[in-house]
Amino acid sequence: MKQRGRKGTLKLASVTPLSVVERPEPPEDLSELEARIWREAIGGMRAAWISPVAYALLKGYCAQAAFAEAIAAEMRKLDYNDDPLRYNKLAKTHERALKTVLYAATKLRLTPSSQRQPRDGIEVRRGPKPWEGFGDEPA
């Protein structure tokens, strides 16, 4: 039979602990920079956000992000006026690397825009669609 009245402090204090989800450590074959990027990416996700199936994609993301950082560092060392051809070549390579990083980040749902859901406070438009009723008006 259910107890009537207020619950005692002993009953209120007994709480079942939540299960702790371990975040995966970076694979050993990653460089230091790639491992740091892995930890930052995993740390920015909700617990158990990424499944082991997607670890290969995350490794590729880390490798491309490290590559993009290395190219950017090389570009910072150069002066455009000293060697414009080399600088432009590095800039194009950096742009391609960043596009790959962005694509992988979107597929892994790392970007803020790819994590939004209707319950996150995004206003959902109600009412007729813009194309509904078009041309149905009497002339």
ROSE-4610 file (N, C-alpha, C; in Angstrom, 1 decimal, always signed):
// ROSE-4610
residu = [M/M/M/K/K/K/Q/Q/Q/R/R/R/G/G/G/R/R/R/K/K/K/G/G/G/T/T/T/L/L/L/K/K/K/L/L/L/A/A/A/S/S/S/V/V/V/T/T/T/P/P/P/L/L/L/S/S/S/V/V/V/V/V/V/E/E/E/R/R/R/P/P/P/E/E/E/P/P/P/P/P/P/E/E/E/D/D/D/L/L/L/S/S/S/E/E/E/L/L/L/E/E/E/A/A/A/R/R/R/I/I/I/W/W/W/R/R/R/E/E/E/A/A/A/I/I/I/G/G/G/G/G/G/M/M/M/R/R/R/A/A/A/A/A/A/W/W/W/I/I/I/S/S/S/P/P/P/V/V/V/A/A/A/Y/Y/Y/A/A/A/L/L/L/L/L/L/K/K/K/G/G/G/Y/Y/Y/C/C/C/A/A/A/Q/Q/Q/A/A/A/A/A/A/F/F/F/A/A/A/E/E/E/A/A/A/I/I/I/A/A/A/A/A/A/E/E/E/M/M/M/R/R/R/K/K/K/L/L/L/D/D/D/Y/Y/Y/N/N/N/D/D/D/D/D/D/P/P/P/L/L/L/R/R/R/Y/Y/Y/N/N/N/K/K/K/L/L/L/A/A/A/K/K/K/T/T/T/H/H/H/E/E/E/R/R/R/A/A/A/L/L/L/K/K/K/T/T/T/V/V/V/L/L/L/Y/Y/Y/A/A/A/A/A/A/T/T/T/K/K/K/L/L/L/R/R/R/L/L/L/T/T/T/P/P/P/S/S/S/S/S/S/Q/Q/Q/R/R/R/Q/Q/Q/P/P/P/R/R/R/D/D/D/G/G/G/I/I/I/E/E/E/V/V/V/R/R/R/R/R/R/G/G/G/P/P/P/K/K/K/P/P/P/W/W/W/E/E/E/G/G/G/F/F/F/G/G/G/D/D/D/E/E/E/P/P/P/A/A/A]
num = [1/1/1/2/2/2/3/3/3/4/4/4/5/5/5/6/6/6/7/7/7/8/8/8/9/9/9/10/10/10/11/11/11/12/12/12/13/13/13/14/14/14/15/15/15/16/16/16/17/17/17/18/18/18/19/19/19/20/20/20/21/21/21/22/22/22/23/23/23/24/24/24/25/25/25/26/26/26/27/27/27/28/28/28/29/29/29/30/30/30/31/31/31/32/32/32/33/33/33/34/34/34/35/35/35/36/36/36/37/37/37/38/38/38/39/39/39/40/40/40/41/41/41/42/42/42/43/43/43/44/44/44/45/45/45/46/46/46/47/47/47/48/48/48/49/49/49/50/50/50/51/51/51/52/52/52/53/53/53/54/54/54/55/55/55/56/56/56/57/57/57/58/58/58/59/59/59/60/60/60/61/61/61/62/62/62/63/63/63/64/64/64/65/65/65/66/66/66/67/67/67/68/68/68/69/69/69/70/70/70/71/71/71/72/72/72/73/73/73/74/74/74/75/75/75/76/76/76/77/77/77/78/78/78/79/79/79/80/80/80/81/81/81/82/82/82/83/83/83/84/84/84/85/85/85/86/86/86/87/87/87/88/88/88/89/89/89/90/90/90/91/91/91/92/92/92/93/93/93/94/94/94/95/95/95/96/96/96/97/97/97/98/98/98/99/99/99/100/100/100/101/101/101/102/102/102/103/103/103/104/104/104/105/105/105/106/106/106/107/107/107/108/108/108/109/109/109/110/110/110/111/111/111/112/112/112/113/113/113/114/114/114/115/115/115/116/116/116/117/117/117/118/118/118/119/119/119/120/120/120/121/121/121/122/122/122/123/123/123/124/124/124/125/125/125/126/126/126/127/127/127/128/128/128/129/129/129/130/130/130/131/131/131/132/132/132/133/133/133/134/134/134/135/135/135/136/136/136/137/137/137/138/138/138/139/139/139]
x = [+0.8/+0.0/+0.9/+0.5/+1.2/+1.2/+2.3/+2.4/+1.7/+0.9/+0.2/+1.1/+0.8/+1.5/+2.9/+3.6/+4.9/+5.9/+6.9/+7.9/+9.0/+9.6/+10.7/+12.0/+12.9/+14.2/+15.0/+14.8/+15.6/+15.1/+13.8/+13.2/+13.6/+13.6/+14.0/+15.4/+16.3/+17.7/+18.1/+17.3/+17.7/+17.4/+18.4/+18.3/+19.1/+18.5/+19.3/+20.2/+21.5/+22.5/+22.2/+22.5/+22.4/+23.6/+23.4/+24.5/+25.5/+26.7/+27.8/+28.2/+28.2/+28.6/+30.0/+30.9/+32.3/+32.5/+33.2/+33.5/+34.7/+34.7/+35.8/+37.1/+38.2/+39.5/+39.9/+40.8/+41.3/+42.1/+42.0/+42.8/+44.3/+45.1/+46.5/+47.3/+46.8/+47.5/+47.3/+46.6/+46.4/+47.6/+47.9/+49.0/+48.4/+49.3/+48.9/+47.8/+48.0/+47.0/+45.7/+45.8/+44.5/+43.8/+44.6/+44.0/+43.3/+44.0/+43.3/+42.0/+42.0/+40.8/+39.7/+40.1/+39.2/+38.5/+39.4/+38.8/+37.9/+38.3/+37.4/+36.1/+36.1/+34.9/+34.0/+34.6/+33.8/+33.3/+34.1/+33.7/+32.6/+32.4/+31.4/+30.1/+30.1/+28.9/+28.2/+26.9/+26.2/+26.8/+26.7/+27.2/+26.6/+27.3/+26.9/+26.3/+26.7/+26.2/+26.7/+27.9/+28.5/+28.7/+28.3/+28.5/+29.8/+30.3/+31.6/+31.6/+30.5/+30.4/+31.0/+30.8/+31.2/+32.6/+33.3/+34.7/+35.6/+35.4/+36.3/+36.1/+34.8/+34.5/+35.1/+35.0/+35.6/+37.1/+37.7/+39.2/+39.5/+38.7/+39.0/+38.8/+37.8/+37.5/+38.7/+39.3/+40.4/+41.6/+41.8/+43.0/+42.9/+41.7/+41.5/+41.6/+41.1/+41.2/+42.6/+43.4/+44.8/+45.6/+45.2/+45.8/+45.5/+44.2/+43.8/+44.6/+44.8/+45.5/+47.0/+47.6/+49.0/+49.1/+48.2/+48.2/+48.1/+47.2/+47.0/+48.2/+48.9/+50.2/+51.2/+51.3/+52.2/+51.9/+50.6/+50.2/+50.6/+50.5/+50.8/+52.3/+53.1/+54.6/+55.0/+54.1/+54.5/+53.9/+54.6/+54.1/+53.6/+52.4/+51.8/+52.7/+53.3/+54.1/+55.4/+55.9/+57.2/+57.0/+55.9/+55.6/+54.1/+53.5/+52.1/+51.6/+52.4/+51.9/+51.8/+52.8/+52.8/+51.7/+51.5/+50.5/+49.1/+48.9/+47.6/+47.3/+48.4/+48.3/+47.9/+48.6/+48.2/+46.8/+46.4/+45.0/+44.0/+44.2/+43.3/+43.2/+44.4/+44.5/+43.8/+44.0/+43.3/+41.8/+41.4/+39.9/+39.3/+40.0/+39.5/+39.4/+40.5/+40.5/+39.4/+39.2/+38.1/+36.7/+36.5/+35.3/+35.1/+36.1/+36.1/+35.8/+36.4/+36.2/+34.7/+34.2/+32.8/+31.9/+32.1/+31.2/+31.2/+32.4/+32.5/+31.8/+32.0/+31.4/+29.9/+29.4/+27.9/+27.4/+28.1/+27.7/+27.7/+28.7/+28.9/+27.9/+27.3/+26.4/+27.1/+28.3/+29.1/+28.7/+28.2/+27.9/+26.6/+26.5/+25.3/+24.0/+24.1/+22.9/+22.4/+23.4/+22.9/+22.4/+22.5/+22.0/+20.7/+20.2/+18.9/+17.7/+16.8/+15.6/+14.4/+13.2/+12.0/+11.8/+12.2/+11.9/+13.0/+14.0/+15.1/+14.7/+13.4/+13.0/+12.9/+13.0/+12.9/+11.4/+11.0/+9.6/+9.2/+8.2/+7.6/+6.5/+6.5/+5.5/+4.2/+3.1/+1.8/+1.0/+0.0/-0.8/-0.6/-1.3/-1.2/+0.2/+0.5/+1.8/+1.7/+2.8/+2.7/+2.1/+2.2/+1.7/+0.3/-0.2/-1.6/-2.5/-3.5/-4.5/-4.1/-3.0/-2.5/-3.4/-4.0/-4.8/-6.2/-6.5/-7.9/-8.9/-8.3/-9.1/-10.0/-11.3/-12.2/-11.7/-11.7/-11.2/-12.2]
y = [-1.2/+0.0/+1.2/+2.3/+3.5/+4.3/+4.9/+5.7/+7.0/+7.4/+8.7/+9.8/+11.0/+12.2/+12.4/+13.3/+13.7/+12.6/+12.5/+11.5/+12.0/+11.1/+11.5/+11.8/+12.4/+12.8/+11.6/+10.4/+9.2/+8.7/+8.7/+8.3/+9.3/+10.6/+11.6/+11.5/+11.1/+11.0/+9.9/+8.8/+7.7/+7.9/+8.2/+8.5/+7.5/+7.0/+6.0/+6.8/+6.4/+7.2/+7.0/+8.0/+7.9/+7.1/+6.4/+5.7/+6.7/+6.5/+7.4/+6.8/+7.6/+7.2/+7.7/+6.8/+7.2/+7.7/+8.8/+9.3/+8.6/+8.2/+7.4/+8.2/+7.6/+8.2/+8.1/+9.0/+9.0/+7.8/+7.2/+6.1/+6.4/+5.4/+5.6/+6.1/+5.8/+6.1/+7.6/+8.4/+9.8/+10.6/+11.7/+12.6/+13.3/+14.1/+14.9/+15.9/+16.6/+17.6/+16.9/+15.8/+15.1/+14.6/+14.1/+13.6/+14.8/+16.0/+17.1/+17.5/+17.5/+17.8/+16.7/+15.5/+14.4/+14.7/+15.0/+15.3/+16.5/+17.5/+18.7/+18.4/+17.6/+17.2/+16.4/+15.3/+14.5/+15.2/+16.2/+17.0/+17.9/+18.3/+19.2/+18.5/+17.2/+16.4/+16.0/+15.6/+15.0/+13.7/+13.2/+11.8/+10.8/+9.9/+8.8/+9.3/+10.5/+11.1/+10.3/+9.9/+9.2/+7.8/+6.9/+5.5/+5.0/+3.9/+3.4/+3.2/+3.1/+3.0/+4.3/+5.4/+6.7/+7.1/+6.3/+6.6/+6.9/+6.1/+6.3/+7.7/+8.1/+9.5/+10.5/+10.3/+11.2/+11.3/+10.1/+10.1/+11.0/+10.8/+11.6/+13.1/+13.4/+14.8/+15.4/+14.6/+15.1/+15.3/+14.3/+14.4/+15.6/+15.9/+17.0/+18.4/+18.4/+19.6/+19.9/+18.9/+19.1/+19.6/+19.0/+19.4/+20.9/+21.3/+22.6/+23.6/+23.2/+24.0/+24.2/+23.1/+23.1/+24.0/+24.0/+24.8/+26.3/+26.6/+27.9/+28.5/+27.6/+28.0/+28.3/+27.5/+27.8/+29.1/+29.4/+30.6/+31.8/+31.7/+32.8/+33.2/+32.2/+32.4/+33.2/+33.0/+33.6/+35.0/+35.8/+37.1/+37.0/+37.5/+37.3/+38.0/+39.1/+39.8/+39.1/+38.3/+37.5/+36.4/+35.7/+34.5/+34.3/+35.2/+35.1/+33.8/+33.1/+31.8/+30.8/+30.7/+29.7/+30.0/+31.3/+31.7/+31.3/+31.6/+31.2/+29.7/+29.0/+27.5/+27.0/+27.6/+27.2/+27.6/+28.8/+29.3/+28.3/+27.9/+26.9/+25.6/+25.1/+23.9/+24.0/+25.1/+25.4/+25.4/+26.1/+26.2/+24.8/+23.9/+22.6/+21.8/+21.9/+21.2/+21.7/+23.0/+23.5/+23.0/+22.9/+22.4/+21.0/+20.2/+18.8/+18.7/+19.6/+19.6/+20.0/+21.0/+21.4/+20.3/+19.6/+18.5/+17.4/+17.0/+15.9/+16.4/+17.6/+18.1/+18.1/+18.5/+18.4/+17.0/+16.1/+14.7/+14.1/+14.5/+14.1/+14.9/+15.9/+16.7/+17.5/+18.0/+18.8/+20.3/+20.7/+22.1/+22.5/+23.7/+24.1/+23.9/+24.3/+24.3/+22.9/+21.9/+20.5/+19.8/+20.5/+19.9/+20.5/+21.5/+22.0/+21.1/+21.1/+20.3/+21.2/+20.9/+21.8/+22.0/+21.1/+21.4/+22.3/+22.7/+23.5/+25.0/+25.3/+26.7/+27.3/+26.5/+27.1/+27.3/+28.4/+28.7/+27.9/+27.2/+26.5/+27.3/+27.5/+28.4/+27.6/+28.2/+27.5/+28.3/+27.6/+28.2/+27.7/+28.3/+27.7/+27.9/+27.0/+27.1/+28.3/+28.9/+30.0/+29.6/+28.4/+28.0/+27.5/+27.3/+26.8/+28.0/+27.7/+28.7/+29.7/+29.5/+30.4/+30.2/+31.2/+31.1/+30.6/+30.3/+29.9/+31.1/+32.3/+33.4/+33.7/+34.1/+34.4/+35.7/+35.8/+37.0/+38.1]
z = [+0.0/+0.0/+0.0/-0.7/-0.8/+0.5/+0.8/+2.0/+1.8/+2.8/+2.7/+3.3/+2.9/+3.5/+2.8/+3.4/+2.9/+3.0/+2.1/+2.2/+3.1/+3.8/+4.7/+4.0/+4.7/+4.0/+3.6/+4.3/+3.9/+2.5/+2.3/+1.0/-0.1/+0.2/-0.8/-1.2/-0.2/-0.5/-1.3/-1.4/-2.2/-3.7/-4.4/-5.8/-6.6/-7.7/-8.5/-9.4/-9.4/-10.2/-11.7/-12.4/-13.9/-14.4/-15.5/-16.1/-16.7/-16.5/-17.0/-18.4/-19.4/-20.7/-20.9/-21.2/-21.4/-22.8/-22.9/-24.3/-24.8/-26.1/-26.6/-26.7/-26.4/-26.5/-28.0/-28.4/-29.8/-30.1/-31.3/-31.6/-31.5/-31.2/-31.0/-32.2/-33.4/-34.7/-35.1/-34.3/-34.6/-34.1/-34.8/-34.3/-33.1/-32.4/-31.3/-31.6/-32.8/-33.2/-33.5/-34.2/-34.6/-33.3/-32.3/-31.1/-30.3/-30.4/-29.7/-30.4/-31.7/-32.5/-32.2/-32.1/-31.7/-30.4/-29.4/-28.0/-28.0/-28.8/-28.9/-29.5/-30.6/-31.3/-30.4/-29.8/-28.9/-27.7/-27.1/-26.0/-26.3/-27.6/-28.0/-28.2/-28.3/-28.6/-27.3/-27.4/-26.2/-26.0/-24.8/-24.5/-25.4/-25.9/-26.8/-28.1/-28.5/-29.8/-31.0/-30.9/-32.1/-31.8/-32.7/-32.5/-33.1/-32.7/-33.2/-34.7/-35.3/-36.8/-37.5/-36.8/-37.4/-37.0/-36.3/-35.9/-37.1/-38.1/-39.3/-39.9/-40.0/-40.5/-39.5/-38.2/-37.3/-37.4/-37.7/-37.9/-39.2/-40.2/-41.4/-41.2/-40.4/-40.0/-39.3/-38.3/-37.6/-38.5/-39.4/-40.3/-41.2/-41.7/-42.6/-41.8/-40.6/-39.8/-39.4/-39.1/-38.8/-40.1/-41.2/-42.5/-42.8/-42.6/-42.8/-41.9/-40.6/-39.7/-40.1/-40.6/-41.1/-42.3/-43.2/-44.4/-44.0/-43.0/-42.5/-41.9/-41.1/-40.5/-41.5/-42.6/-43.6/-44.3/-44.5/-45.2/-44.3/-43.0/-42.1/-42.2/-42.5/-42.6/-43.8/-44.9/-46.2/-46.3/-47.1/-47.4/-48.9/-49.1/-50.4/-51.5/-51.2/-52.2/-52.5/-51.6/-51.9/-52.9/-52.7/-53.6/-53.8/-54.7/-54.8/-55.4/-56.3/-56.9/-55.8/-54.9/-53.8/-52.8/-52.5/-51.6/-52.2/-53.4/-54.1/-54.1/-54.3/-54.3/-52.9/-51.9/-50.6/-50.2/-50.7/-50.4/-51.0/-52.2/-52.8/-52.1/-51.7/-51.0/-49.6/-49.0/-47.7/-47.8/-48.9/-49.2/-49.4/-50.1/-50.4/-49.1/-48.3/-47.0/-46.1/-46.0/-45.2/-45.6/-46.9/-47.5/-47.0/-47.1/-46.6/-45.1/-44.3/-42.9/-42.6/-43.3/-43.1/-43.5/-44.6/-45.0/-44.0/-43.5/-42.5/-41.2/-40.8/-39.6/-39.7/-40.8/-41.0/-40.9/-41.6/-41.6/-40.2/-39.4/-38.0/-37.1/-37.6/-36.8/-35.7/-36.1/-35.1/-35.2/-36.3/-36.4/-35.7/-35.2/-34.4/-35.3/-36.5/-37.4/-37.7/-37.6/-37.9/-36.6/-35.5/-34.2/-33.8/-34.5/-34.2/-34.5/-33.6/-33.8/-33.4/-33.9/-33.6/-32.1/-31.3/-29.8/-29.2/-30.0/-29.5/-29.6/-29.9/-29.8/-31.2/-32.3/-33.6/-33.9/-34.3/-34.6/-35.9/-35.8/-36.9/-37.4/-38.7/-39.4/-39.5/-39.1/-39.2/-40.2/-40.7/-41.7/-43.1/-44.1/-45.4/-46.0/-46.9/-47.6/-48.6/-49.0/-49.9/-51.3/-51.7/-53.0/-52.9/-51.7/-51.6/-51.9/-52.6/-52.9/-54.0/-54.6/-55.7/-56.9/-57.4/-58.6/-58.3/-57.0/-56.7/-56.5/-56.5/-56.2/-57.4/-57.2/-58.3/-59.0/-60.3/-61.0/-61.0]
